Amino acid sequence: MIEHQPDKQRFILCKDDHECVLDYVVQGNHVDFTHTYVPFRLRGQGLAELLVEEGLKWAREQQLNIDASCWYVRKFL
């Protein structure tokens, strides 16, 4: 289950006691997704994609202009 932590400006997904993270920064009506991280042993399971999809869904619901300085998130724009 993905948890949104707006106070830390991130989405997290916990699996096997490890955190997968999507970080962002909001300025006005603009959001920049800055960083995606999945621990090495959890890679290849589509977890980063789930985080990005959730983050983009949230940003669109908030009617924010979306940018991505993170190369991985840019693939979805």
mmCIF file of the N, C-alpha and C atoms, coordinates in Angstrom:
data_MODEL
# 
_entry.id   MODEL 
# 
loop_
_atom_site.group_PDB 
_atom_site.id 
_atom_site.type_symbol 
_atom_site.label_atom_id 
_atom_site.label_alt_id 
_atom_site.label_comp_id 
_atom_site.label_asym_id 
_atom_site.label_entity_id 
_atom_site.label_seq_id 
_atom_site.pdbx_PDB_ins_code 
_atom_site.Cartn_x 
_atom_site.Cartn_y 
_atom_site.Cartn_z 
_atom_site.occupancy 
_atom_site.B_iso_or_equiv 
_atom_site.pdbx_formal_charge 
_atom_site.auth_seq_id 
_atom_site.auth_comp_id 
_atom_site.auth_asym_id 
_atom_site.auth_atom_id 
_atom_site.pdbx_PDB_model_num 
ATOM 1   N N  . MET A 1 1  ? 0.836  -1.186 0.000   1.00 0.00 ? 1  MET A N  1 
ATOM 2   C CA . MET A 1 1  ? 0.000  0.000  0.000   1.00 0.00 ? 1  MET A CA 1 
ATOM 3   C C  . MET A 1 1  ? 0.882  1.250  0.000   1.00 0.00 ? 1  MET A C  1 
ATOM 4   N N  . ILE A 1 2  ? 0.546  2.191  -0.836  1.00 0.00 ? 2  ILE A N  1 
ATOM 5   C CA . ILE A 1 2  ? 1.316  3.427  -0.955  1.00 0.00 ? 2  ILE A CA 1 
ATOM 6   C C  . ILE A 1 2  ? 0.769  4.448  0.033   1.00 0.00 ? 2  ILE A C  1 
ATOM 7   N N  . GLU A 1 3  ? 1.669  5.077  0.742   1.00 0.00 ? 3  GLU A N  1 
ATOM 8   C CA . GLU A 1 3  ? 1.303  6.100  1.724   1.00 0.00 ? 3  GLU A CA 1 
ATOM 9   C C  . GLU A 1 3  ? 1.833  7.445  1.255   1.00 0.00 ? 3  GLU A C  1 
ATOM 10  N N  . HIS A 1 4  ? 0.947  8.447  1.241   1.00 0.00 ? 4  HIS A N  1 
ATOM 11  C CA . HIS A 1 4  ? 1.358  9.805  0.907   1.00 0.00 ? 4  HIS A CA 1 
ATOM 12  C C  . HIS A 1 4  ? 1.701  10.519 2.205   1.00 0.00 ? 4  HIS A C  1 
ATOM 13  N N  . GLN A 1 5  ? 2.881  11.092 2.264   1.00 0.00 ? 5  GLN A N  1 
ATOM 14  C CA . GLN A 1 5  ? 3.327  11.855 3.433   1.00 0.00 ? 5  GLN A CA 1 
ATOM 15  C C  . GLN A 1 5  ? 3.562  13.300 2.997   1.00 0.00 ? 5  GLN A C  1 
ATOM 16  N N  . PRO A 1 6  ? 2.485  14.094 2.904   1.00 0.00 ? 6  PRO A N  1 
ATOM 17  C CA . PRO A 1 6  ? 2.626  15.456 2.387   1.00 0.00 ? 6  PRO A CA 1 
ATOM 18  C C  . PRO A 1 6  ? 3.550  16.333 3.234   1.00 0.00 ? 6  PRO A C  1 
ATOM 19  N N  . ASP A 1 7  ? 3.631  16.071 4.535   1.00 0.00 ? 7  ASP A N  1 
ATOM 20  C CA . ASP A 1 7  ? 4.516  16.870 5.384   1.00 0.00 ? 7  ASP A CA 1 
ATOM 21  C C  . ASP A 1 7  ? 5.988  16.646 5.027   1.00 0.00 ? 7  ASP A C  1 
ATOM 22  N N  . LYS A 1 8  ? 6.297  15.492 4.456   1.00 0.00 ? 8  LYS A N  1 
ATOM 23  C CA . LYS A 1 8  ? 7.669  15.184 4.022   1.00 0.00 ? 8  LYS A CA 1 
ATOM 24  C C  . LYS A 1 8  ? 7.807  15.275 2.499   1.00 0.00 ? 8  LYS A C  1 
ATOM 25  N N  . GLN A 1 9  ? 6.724  15.635 1.821   1.00 0.00 ? 9  GLN A N  1 
ATOM 26  C CA . GLN A 1 9  ? 6.669  15.749 0.370   1.00 0.00 ? 9  GLN A CA 1 
ATOM 27  C C  . GLN A 1 9  ? 7.194  14.481 -0.301  1.00 0.00 ? 9  GLN A C  1 
ATOM 28  N N  . ARG A 1 10 ? 6.529  13.374 0.019   1.00 0.00 ? 10 ARG A N  1 
ATOM 29  C CA . ARG A 1 10 ? 6.931  12.102 -0.576  1.00 0.00 ? 10 ARG A CA 1 
ATOM 30  C C  . ARG A 1 10 ? 5.807  11.088 -0.522  1.00 0.00 ? 10 ARG A C  1 
ATOM 31  N N  . PHE A 1 11 ? 5.939  10.089 -1.371  1.00 0.00 ? 11 PHE A N  1 
ATOM 32  C CA . PHE A 1 11 ? 5.105  8.899  -1.349  1.00 0.00 ? 11 PHE A CA 1 
ATOM 33  C C  . PHE A 1 11 ? 6.032  7.745  -0.988  1.00 0.00 ? 11 PHE A C  1 
ATOM 34  N N  . ILE A 1 12 ? 5.544  6.832  -0.155  1.00 0.00 ? 12 ILE A N  1 
ATOM 35  C CA . ILE A 1 12 ? 6.357  5.671  0.191   1.00 0.00 ? 12 ILE A CA 1 
ATOM 36  C C  . ILE A 1 12 ? 5.547  4.393  0.015   1.00 0.00 ? 12 ILE A C  1 
ATOM 37  N N  . LEU A 1 13 ? 6.273  3.338  -0.273  1.00 0.00 ? 13 LEU A N  1 
ATOM 38  C CA . LEU A 1 13 ? 5.703  2.009  -0.370  1.00 0.00 ? 13 LEU A CA 1 
ATOM 39  C C  . LEU A 1 13 ? 6.647  1.110  0.425   1.00 0.00 ? 13 LEU A C  1 
ATOM 40  N N  . CYS A 1 14 ? 6.127  0.488  1.468   1.00 0.00 ? 14 CYS A N  1 
ATOM 41  C CA . CYS A 1 14 ? 6.940  -0.390 2.313   1.00 0.00 ? 14 CYS A CA 1 
ATOM 42  C C  . CYS A 1 14 ? 6.738  -1.841 1.897   1.00 0.00 ? 14 CYS A C  1 
ATOM 43  N N  . LYS A 1 15 ? 7.852  -2.535 1.733   1.00 0.00 ? 15 LYS A N  1 
ATOM 44  C CA . LYS A 1 15 ? 7.802  -3.959 1.393   1.00 0.00 ? 15 LYS A CA 1 
ATOM 45  C C  . LYS A 1 15 ? 9.021  -4.629 2.016   1.00 0.00 ? 15 LYS A C  1 
ATOM 46  N N  . ASP A 1 16 ? 8.784  -5.738 2.688   1.00 0.00 ? 16 ASP A N  1 
ATOM 47  C CA . ASP A 1 16 ? 9.867  -6.504 3.310   1.00 0.00 ? 16 ASP A CA 1 
ATOM 48  C C  . ASP A 1 16 ? 10.742 -5.627 4.203   1.00 0.00 ? 16 ASP A C  1 
ATOM 49  N N  . ASP A 1 17 ? 10.103 -4.741 4.975   1.00 0.00 ? 17 ASP A N  1 
ATOM 50  C CA . ASP A 1 17 ? 10.792 -3.836 5.901   1.00 0.00 ? 17 ASP A CA 1 
ATOM 51  C C  . ASP A 1 17 ? 11.709 -2.831 5.206   1.00 0.00 ? 17 ASP A C  1 
ATOM 52  N N  . HIS A 1 18 ? 11.482 -2.568 3.923   1.00 0.00 ? 18 HIS A N  1 
ATOM 53  C CA . HIS A 1 18 ? 12.270 -1.574 3.184   1.00 0.00 ? 18 HIS A CA 1 
ATOM 54  C C  . HIS A 1 18 ? 11.300 -0.537 2.617   1.00 0.00 ? 18 HIS A C  1 
ATOM 55  N N  . GLU A 1 19 ? 11.780 0.689  2.467   1.00 0.00 ? 19 GLU A N  1 
ATOM 56  C CA . GLU A 1 19 ? 10.968 1.759  1.910   1.00 0.00 ? 19 GLU A CA 1 
ATOM 57  C C  . GLU A 1 19 ? 11.382 2.077  0.486   1.00 0.00 ? 19 GLU A C  1 
ATOM 58  N N  . CYS A 1 20 ? 10.394 2.132  -0.389  1.00 0.00 ? 20 CYS A N  1 
ATOM 59  C CA . CYS A 1 20 ? 10.550 2.662  -1.735  1.00 0.00 ? 20 CYS A CA 1 
ATOM 60  C C  . CYS A 1 20 ? 9.968  4.074  -1.679  1.00 0.00 ? 20 CYS A C  1 
ATOM 61  N N  . VAL A 1 21 ? 10.620 5.026  -2.324  1.00 0.00 ? 21 VAL A N  1 
ATOM 62  C CA . VAL A 1 21 ? 10.264 6.429  -2.121  1.00 0.00 ? 21 VAL A CA 1 
ATOM 63  C C  . VAL A 1 21 ? 10.157 7.190  -3.439  1.00 0.00 ? 21 VAL A C  1 
ATOM 64  N N  . LEU A 1 22 ? 9.175  8.078  -3.500  1.00 0.00 ? 22 LEU A N  1 
ATOM 65  C CA . LEU A 1 22 ? 9.059  9.072  -4.567  1.00 0.00 ? 22 LEU A CA 1 
ATOM 66  C C  . LEU A 1 22 ? 8.998  10.431 -3.881  1.00 0.00 ? 22 LEU A C  1 
ATOM 67  N N  . ASP A 1 23 ? 10.021 11.253 -4.096  1.00 0.00 ? 23 ASP A N  1 
ATOM 68  C CA . ASP A 1 23 ? 10.092 12.587 -3.484  1.00 0.00 ? 23 ASP A CA 1 
ATOM 69  C C  . ASP A 1 23 ? 9.613  13.639 -4.467  1.00 0.00 ? 23 ASP A C  1 
ATOM 70  N N  . TYR A 1 24 ? 9.057  14.714 -3.929  1.00 0.00 ? 24 TYR A N  1 
ATOM 71  C CA . TYR A 1 24 ? 8.621  15.829 -4.768  1.00 0.00 ? 24 TYR A CA 1 
ATOM 72  C C  . TYR A 1 24 ? 8.744  17.140 -4.008  1.00 0.00 ? 24 TYR A C  1 
ATOM 73  N N  . VAL A 1 25 ? 8.669  18.237 -4.757  1.00 0.00 ? 25 VAL A N  1 
ATOM 74  C CA . VAL A 1 25 ? 8.673  19.574 -4.183  1.00 0.00 ? 25 VAL A CA 1 
ATOM 75  C C  . VAL A 1 25 ? 7.519  20.340 -4.821  1.00 0.00 ? 25 VAL A C  1 
ATOM 76  N N  . VAL A 1 26 ? 6.705  20.972 -3.979  1.00 0.00 ? 26 VAL A N  1 
ATOM 77  C CA . VAL A 1 26 ? 5.604  21.797 -4.476  1.00 0.00 ? 26 VAL A CA 1 
ATOM 78  C C  . VAL A 1 26 ? 5.956  23.259 -4.250  1.00 0.00 ? 26 VAL A C  1 
ATOM 79  N N  . GLN A 1 27 ? 5.802  24.043 -5.310  1.00 0.00 ? 27 GLN A N  1 
ATOM 80  C CA . GLN A 1 27 ? 5.971  25.489 -5.224  1.00 0.00 ? 27 GLN A CA 1 
ATOM 81  C C  . GLN A 1 27 ? 4.800  26.117 -5.953  1.00 0.00 ? 27 GLN A C  1 
ATOM 82  N N  . GLY A 1 28 ? 3.920  26.761 -5.192  1.00 0.00 ? 28 GLY A N  1 
ATOM 83  C CA . GLY A 1 28 ? 2.725  27.344 -5.789  1.00 0.00 ? 28 GLY A CA 1 
ATOM 84  C C  . GLY A 1 28 ? 1.855  26.264 -6.397  1.00 0.00 ? 28 GLY A C  1 
ATOM 85  N N  . ASN A 1 29 ? 1.571  26.404 -7.699  1.00 0.00 ? 29 ASN A N  1 
ATOM 86  C CA . ASN A 1 29 ? 0.731  25.401 -8.384  1.00 0.00 ? 29 ASN A CA 1 
ATOM 87  C C  . ASN A 1 29 ? 1.584  24.462 -9.240  1.00 0.00 ? 29 ASN A C  1 
ATOM 88  N N  . HIS A 1 30 ? 2.829  24.278 -8.846  1.00 0.00 ? 30 HIS A N  1 
ATOM 89  C CA . HIS A 1 30 ? 3.770  23.465 -9.609  1.00 0.00 ? 30 HIS A CA 1 
ATOM 90  C C  . HIS A 1 30 ? 4.369  22.385 -8.719  1.00 0.00 ? 30 HIS A C  1 
ATOM 91  N N  . VAL A 1 31 ? 4.462  21.159 -9.247  1.00 0.00 ? 31 VAL A N  1 
ATOM 92  C CA . VAL A 1 31 ? 5.119  20.078 -8.520  1.00 0.00 ? 31 VAL A CA 1 
ATOM 93  C C  . VAL A 1 31 ? 6.261  19.545 -9.378  1.00 0.00 ? 31 VAL A C  1 
ATOM 94  N N  . ASP A 1 32 ? 7.393  19.322 -8.726  1.00 0.00 ? 32 ASP A N  1 
ATOM 95  C CA . ASP A 1 32 ? 8.553  18.725 -9.383  1.00 0.00 ? 32 ASP A CA 1 
ATOM 96  C C  . ASP A 1 32 ? 8.851  17.407 -8.674  1.00 0.00 ? 32 ASP A C  1 
ATOM 97  N N  . PHE A 1 33 ? 8.734  16.311 -9.398  1.00 0.00 ? 33 PHE A N  1 
ATOM 98  C CA . PHE A 1 33 ? 9.099  15.014 -8.837  1.00 0.00 ? 33 PHE A CA 1 
ATOM 99  C C  . PHE A 1 33 ? 10.614 14.891 -8.984  1.00 0.00 ? 33 PHE A C  1 
ATOM 100 N N  . THR A 1 34 ? 11.295 14.844 -7.844  1.00 0.00 ? 34 THR A N  1 
ATOM 101 C CA . THR A 1 34 ? 12.744 15.019 -7.819  1.00 0.00 ? 34 THR A CA 1 
ATOM 102 C C  . THR A 1 34 ? 13.548 13.734 -7.712  1.00 0.00 ? 34 THR A C  1 
ATOM 103 N N  . HIS A 1 35 ? 12.964 12.679 -7.155  1.00 0.00 ? 35 HIS A N  1 
ATOM 104 C CA . HIS A 1 35 ? 13.785 11.507 -6.857  1.00 0.00 ? 35 HIS A CA 1 
ATOM 105 C C  . HIS A 1 35 ? 12.902 10.282 -6.653  1.00 0.00 ? 35 HIS A C  1 
ATOM 106 N N  . THR A 1 36 ? 13.326 9.178  -7.219  1.00 0.00 ? 36 THR A N  1 
ATOM 107 C CA . THR A 1 36 ? 12.665 7.891  -7.004  1.00 0.00 ? 36 THR A CA 1 
ATOM 108 C C  . THR A 1 36 ? 13.725 6.914  -6.516  1.00 0.00 ? 36 THR A C  1 
ATOM 109 N N  . TYR A 1 37 ? 13.396 6.156  -5.481  1.00 0.00 ? 37 TYR A N  1 
ATOM 110 C CA . TYR A 1 37 ? 14.358 5.192  -4.953  1.00 0.00 ? 37 TYR A CA 1 
ATOM 111 C C  . TYR A 1 37 ? 13.660 3.880  -4.601  1.00 0.00 ? 37 TYR A C  1 
ATOM 112 N N  . VAL A 1 38 ? 14.245 2.794  -5.065  1.00 0.00 ? 38 VAL A N  1 
ATOM 113 C CA . VAL A 1 38 ? 13.816 1.444  -4.702  1.00 0.00 ? 38 VAL A CA 1 
ATOM 114 C C  . VAL A 1 38 ? 15.073 0.691  -4.275  1.00 0.00 ? 38 VAL A C  1 
ATOM 115 N N  . PRO A 1 39 ? 15.068 0.098  -3.082  1.00 0.00 ? 39 PRO A N  1 
ATOM 116 C CA . PRO A 1 39 ? 16.242 -0.678 -2.662  1.00 0.00 ? 39 PRO A CA 1 
ATOM 117 C C  . PRO A 1 39 ? 16.584 -1.757 -3.685  1.00 0.00 ? 39 PRO A C  1 
ATOM 118 N N  . PHE A 1 40 ? 17.873 -2.007 -3.829  1.00 0.00 ? 40 PHE A N  1 
ATOM 119 C CA . PHE A 1 40 ? 18.369 -2.918 -4.855  1.00 0.00 ? 40 PHE A CA 1 
ATOM 120 C C  . PHE A 1 40 ? 17.635 -4.256 -4.856  1.00 0.00 ? 40 PHE A C  1 
ATOM 121 N N  . ARG A 1 41 ? 17.437 -4.848 -3.689  1.00 0.00 ? 41 ARG A N  1 
ATOM 122 C CA . ARG A 1 41 ? 16.831 -6.193 -3.654  1.00 0.00 ? 41 ARG A CA 1 
ATOM 123 C C  . ARG A 1 41 ? 15.356 -6.206 -4.053  1.00 0.00 ? 41 ARG A C  1 
ATOM 124 N N  . LEU A 1 42 ? 14.726 -5.032 -4.142  1.00 0.00 ? 42 LEU A N  1 
ATOM 125 C CA . LEU A 1 42 ? 13.315 -4.969 -4.537  1.00 0.00 ? 42 LEU A CA 1 
ATOM 126 C C  . LEU A 1 42 ? 13.124 -4.508 -5.980  1.00 0.00 ? 42 LEU A C  1 
ATOM 127 N N  . ARG A 1 43 ? 14.210 -4.199 -6.656  1.00 0.00 ? 43 ARG A N  1 
ATOM 128 C CA . ARG A 1 43 ? 14.088 -3.691 -8.023  1.00 0.00 ? 43 ARG A CA 1 
ATOM 129 C C  . ARG A 1 43 ? 13.589 -4.771 -8.975  1.00 0.00 ? 43 ARG A C  1 
ATOM 130 N N  . GLY A 1 44 ? 12.974 -4.316 -10.052 1.00 0.00 ? 44 GLY A N  1 
ATOM 131 C CA . GLY A 1 44 ? 12.471 -5.233 -11.070 1.00 0.00 ? 44 GLY A CA 1 
ATOM 132 C C  . GLY A 1 44 ? 11.078 -5.764 -10.787 1.00 0.00 ? 44 GLY A C  1 
ATOM 133 N N  . GLN A 1 45 ? 10.410 -5.220 -9.765  1.00 0.00 ? 45 GLN A N  1 
ATOM 134 C CA . GLN A 1 45 ? 9.068  -5.675 -9.396  1.00 0.00 ? 45 GLN A CA 1 
ATOM 135 C C  . GLN A 1 45 ? 7.984  -4.657 -9.755  1.00 0.00 ? 45 GLN A C  1 
ATOM 136 N N  . GLY A 1 46 ? 8.363  -3.561 -10.400 1.00 0.00 ? 46 GLY A N  1 
ATOM 137 C CA . GLY A 1 46 ? 7.387  -2.545 -10.785 1.00 0.00 ? 46 GLY A CA 1 
ATOM 138 C C  . GLY A 1 46 ? 6.982  -1.614 -9.656  1.00 0.00 ? 46 GLY A C  1 
ATOM 139 N N  . LEU A 1 47 ? 7.740  -1.591 -8.569  1.00 0.00 ? 47 LEU A N  1 
ATOM 140 C CA . LEU A 1 47 ? 7.359  -0.771 -7.416  1.00 0.00 ? 47 LEU A CA 1 
ATOM 141 C C  . LEU A 1 47 ? 7.531  0.721  -7.688  1.00 0.00 ? 47 LEU A C  1 
ATOM 142 N N  . ALA A 1 48 ? 8.596  1.092  -8.385  1.00 0.00 ? 48 ALA A N  1 
ATOM 143 C CA . ALA A 1 48 ? 8.791  2.503  -8.723  1.00 0.00 ? 48 ALA A CA 1 
ATOM 144 C C  . ALA A 1 48 ? 7.657  2.990  -9.617  1.00 0.00 ? 48 ALA A C  1 
ATOM 145 N N  . GLU A 1 49 ? 7.250  2.154  -10.549 1.00 0.00 ? 49 GLU A N  1 
ATOM 146 C CA . GLU A 1 49 ? 6.144  2.527  -11.443 1.00 0.00 ? 49 GLU A CA 1 
ATOM 147 C C  . GLU A 1 49 ? 4.862  2.770  -10.658 1.00 0.00 ? 49 GLU A C  1 
ATOM 148 N N  . LEU A 1 50 ? 4.582  1.940  -9.673  1.00 0.00 ? 50 LEU A N  1 
ATOM 149 C CA . LEU A 1 50 ? 3.400  2.141  -8.831  1.00 0.00 ? 50 LEU A CA 1 
ATOM 150 C C  . LEU A 1 50 ? 3.467  3.477  -8.106  1.00 0.00 ? 50 LEU A C  1 
ATOM 151 N N  . LEU A 1 51 ? 4.640  3.808  -7.570  1.00 0.00 ? 51 LEU A N  1 
ATOM 152 C CA . LEU A 1 51 ? 4.807  5.085  -6.881  1.00 0.00 ? 51 LEU A CA 1 
ATOM 153 C C  . LEU A 1 51 ? 4.578  6.259  -7.826  1.00 0.00 ? 51 LEU A C  1 
ATOM 154 N N  . VAL A 1 52 ? 5.168  6.186  -9.005  1.00 0.00 ? 52 VAL A N  1 
ATOM 155 C CA . VAL A 1 52 ? 5.026  7.271  -9.979  1.00 0.00 ? 52 VAL A CA 1 
ATOM 156 C C  . VAL A 1 52 ? 3.574  7.427  -10.405 1.00 0.00 ? 52 VAL A C  1 
ATOM 157 N N  . GLU A 1 53 ? 2.908  6.338  -10.682 1.00 0.00 ? 53 GLU A N  1 
ATOM 158 C CA . GLU A 1 53 ? 1.498  6.419  -11.077 1.00 0.00 ? 53 GLU A CA 1 
ATOM 159 C C  . GLU A 1 53 ? 0.663  7.084  -9.984  1.00 0.00 ? 53 GLU A C  1 
ATOM 160 N N  . GLU A 1 54 ? 0.918  6.727  -8.731  1.00 0.00 ? 54 GLU A N  1 
ATOM 161 C CA . GLU A 1 54 ? 0.178  7.330  -7.615  1.00 0.00 ? 54 GLU A CA 1 
ATOM 162 C C  . GLU A 1 54 ? 0.504  8.807  -7.480  1.00 0.00 ? 54 GLU A C  1 
ATOM 163 N N  . GLY A 1 55 ? 1.774  9.158  -7.608  1.00 0.00 ? 55 GLY A N  1 
ATOM 164 C CA . GLY A 1 55 ? 2.183  10.559 -7.517  1.00 0.00 ? 55 GLY A CA 1 
ATOM 165 C C  . GLY A 1 55 ? 1.577  11.403 -8.617  1.00 0.00 ? 55 GLY A C  1 
ATOM 166 N N  . LEU A 1 56 ? 1.594  10.915 -9.830  1.00 0.00 ? 56 LEU A N  1 
ATOM 167 C CA . LEU A 1 56 ? 1.016  11.661 -10.943 1.00 0.00 ? 56 LEU A CA 1 
ATOM 168 C C  . LEU A 1 56 ? -0.498 11.787 -10.804 1.00 0.00 ? 56 LEU A C  1 
ATOM 169 N N  . LYS A 1 57 ? -1.141 10.744 -10.338 1.00 0.00 ? 57 LYS A N  1 
ATOM 170 C CA . LYS A 1 57 ? -2.590 10.796 -10.101 1.00 0.00 ? 57 LYS A CA 1 
ATOM 171 C C  . LYS A 1 57 ? -2.912 11.889 -9.085  1.00 0.00 ? 57 LYS A C  1 
ATOM 172 N N  . TRP A 1 58 ? -2.157 11.921 -7.998  1.00 0.00 ? 58 TRP A N  1 
ATOM 173 C CA . TRP A 1 58 ? -2.364 12.937 -6.963  1.00 0.00 ? 58 TRP A CA 1 
ATOM 174 C C  . TRP A 1 58 ? -2.162 14.342 -7.527  1.00 0.00 ? 58 TRP A C  1 
ATOM 175 N N  . ALA A 1 59 ? -1.074 14.534 -8.283  1.00 0.00 ? 59 ALA A N  1 
ATOM 176 C CA . ALA A 1 59 ? -0.764 15.853 -8.837  1.00 0.00 ? 59 ALA A CA 1 
ATOM 177 C C  . ALA A 1 59 ? -1.872 16.329 -9.766  1.00 0.00 ? 59 ALA A C  1 
ATOM 178 N N  . ARG A 1 60 ? -2.396 15.413 -10.573 1.00 0.00 ? 60 ARG A N  1 
ATOM 179 C CA . ARG A 1 60 ? -3.484 15.792 -11.486 1.00 0.00 ? 60 ARG A CA 1 
ATOM 180 C C  . ARG A 1 60 ? -4.755 16.130 -10.714 1.00 0.00 ? 60 ARG A C  1 
ATOM 181 N N  . GLU A 1 61 ? -5.037 15.369 -9.662  1.00 0.00 ? 61 GLU A N  1 
ATOM 182 C CA . GLU A 1 61 ? -6.211 15.662 -8.827  1.00 0.00 ? 61 GLU A CA 1 
ATOM 183 C C  . GLU A 1 61 ? -6.085 17.031 -8.167  1.00 0.00 ? 61 GLU A C  1 
ATOM 184 N N  . GLN A 1 62 ? -4.858 17.432 -7.847  1.00 0.00 ? 62 GLN A N  1 
ATOM 185 C CA . GLN A 1 62 ? -4.611 18.731 -7.227  1.00 0.00 ? 62 GLN A CA 1 
ATOM 186 C C  . GLN A 1 62 ? -4.498 19.845 -8.268  1.00 0.00 ? 62 GLN A C  1 
ATOM 187 N N  . GLN A 1 63 ? -4.607 19.485 -9.532  1.00 0.00 ? 63 GLN A N  1 
ATOM 188 C CA . GLN A 1 63 ? -4.493 20.403 -10.664 1.00 0.00 ? 63 GLN A CA 1 
ATOM 189 C C  . GLN A 1 63 ? -3.171 21.160 -10.646 1.00 0.00 ? 63 GLN A C  1 
ATOM 190 N N  . LEU A 1 64 ? -2.097 20.437 -10.342 1.00 0.00 ? 64 LEU A N  1 
ATOM 191 C CA . LEU A 1 64 ? -0.764 21.017 -10.320 1.00 0.00 ? 64 LEU A CA 1 
ATOM 192 C C  . LEU A 1 64 ? -0.102 20.858 -11.686 1.00 0.00 ? 64 LEU A C  1 
ATOM 193 N N  . ASN A 1 65 ? 0.728  21.806 -12.041 1.00 0.00 ? 65 ASN A N  1 
ATOM 194 C CA . ASN A 1 65 ? 1.572  21.670 -13.223 1.00 0.00 ? 65 ASN A CA 1 
ATOM 195 C C  . ASN A 1 65 ? 2.691  20.709 -12.853 1.00 0.00 ? 65 ASN A C  1 
ATOM 196 N N  . ILE A 1 66 ? 2.924  19.738 -13.695 1.00 0.00 ? 66 ILE A N  1 
ATOM 197 C CA . ILE A 1 66 ? 3.836  18.640 -13.361 1.00 0.00 ? 66 ILE A CA 1 
ATOM 198 C C  . ILE A 1 66 ? 5.141  18.772 -14.129 1.00 0.00 ? 66 ILE A C  1 
ATOM 199 N N  . ASP A 1 67 ? 6.243  18.623 -13.382 1.00 0.00 ? 67 ASP A N  1 
ATOM 200 C CA . ASP A 1 67 ? 7.566  18.549 -13.971 1.00 0.00 ? 67 ASP A CA 1 
ATOM 201 C C  . ASP A 1 67 ? 8.305  17.416 -13.271 1.00 0.00 ? 67 ASP A C  1 
ATOM 202 N N  . ALA A 1 68 ? 9.386  16.960 -13.869 1.00 0.00 ? 68 ALA A N  1 
ATOM 203 C CA . ALA A 1 68 ? 10.153 15.880 -13.256 1.00 0.00 ? 68 ALA A CA 1 
ATOM 204 C C  . ALA A 1 68 ? 11.631 16.108 -13.507 1.00 0.00 ? 68 ALA A C  1 
ATOM 205 N N  . SER A 1 69 ? 12.357 16.428 -12.452 1.00 0.00 ? 69 SER A N  1 
ATOM 206 C CA . SER A 1 69 ? 13.811 16.461 -12.584 1.00 0.00 ? 69 SER A CA 1 
ATOM 207 C C  . SER A 1 69 ? 14.365 15.047 -12.431 1.00 0.00 ? 69 SER A C  1 
ATOM 208 N N  . CYS A 1 70 ? 13.542 14.113 -11.962 1.00 0.00 ? 70 CYS A N  1 
ATOM 209 C CA . CYS A 1 70 ? 13.911 12.700 -11.864 1.00 0.00 ? 70 CYS A CA 1 
ATOM 210 C C  . CYS A 1 70 ? 13.744 12.052 -13.238 1.00 0.00 ? 70 CYS A C  1 
ATOM 211 N N  . TRP A 1 71 ? 14.817 11.421 -13.732 1.00 0.00 ? 71 TRP A N  1 
ATOM 212 C CA . TRP A 1 71 ? 14.780 10.805 -15.069 1.00 0.00 ? 71 TRP A CA 1 
ATOM 213 C C  . TRP A 1 71 ? 13.717 9.716  -15.168 1.00 0.00 ? 71 TRP A C  1 
ATOM 214 N N  . TYR A 1 72 ? 13.506 8.997  -14.074 1.00 0.00 ? 72 TYR A N  1 
ATOM 215 C CA . TYR A 1 72 ? 12.546 7.895  -14.135 1.00 0.00 ? 72 TYR A CA 1 
ATOM 216 C C  . TYR A 1 72 ? 11.122 8.418  -14.284 1.00 0.00 ? 72 TYR A C  1 
ATOM 217 N N  . VAL A 1 73 ? 10.768 9.444  -13.540 1.00 0.00 ? 73 VAL A N  1 
ATOM 218 C CA . VAL A 1 73 ? 9.418  10.010 -13.624 1.00 0.00 ? 73 VAL A CA 1 
ATOM 219 C C  . VAL A 1 73 ? 9.195  10.623 -14.998 1.00 0.00 ? 73 VAL A C  1 
ATOM 220 N N  . ARG A 1 74 ? 10.231 11.227 -15.569 1.00 0.00 ? 74 ARG A N  1 
ATOM 221 C CA . ARG A 1 74 ? 10.108 11.855 -16.905 1.00 0.00 ? 74 ARG A CA 1 
ATOM 222 C C  . ARG A 1 74 ? 9.624  10.864 -17.945 1.00 0.00 ? 74 ARG A C  1 
ATOM 223 N N  . LYS A 1 75 ? 9.936  9.584  -17.780 1.00 0.00 ? 75 LYS A N  1 
ATOM 224 C CA . LYS A 1 75 ? 9.497  8.561  -18.736 1.00 0.00 ? 75 LYS A CA 1 
ATOM 225 C C  . LYS A 1 75 ? 7.978  8.454  -18.806 1.00 0.00 ? 75 LYS A C  1 
ATOM 226 N N  . PHE A 1 76 ? 7.283  8.907  -17.763 1.00 0.00 ? 76 PHE A N  1 
ATOM 227 C CA . PHE A 1 76 ? 5.817  8.770  -17.686 1.00 0.00 ? 76 PHE A CA 1 
ATOM 228 C C  . PHE A 1 76 ? 5.096  10.043 -18.130 1.00 0.00 ? 76 PHE A C  1 
ATOM 229 N N  . LEU A 1 77 ? 5.840  11.081 -18.448 1.00 0.00 ? 77 LEU A N  1 
ATOM 230 C CA . LEU A 1 77 ? 5.200  12.354 -18.839 1.00 0.00 ? 77 LEU A CA 1 
ATOM 231 C C  . LEU A 1 77 ? 5.081  12.474 -20.347 1.00 0.00 ? 77 LEU A C  1 
# 
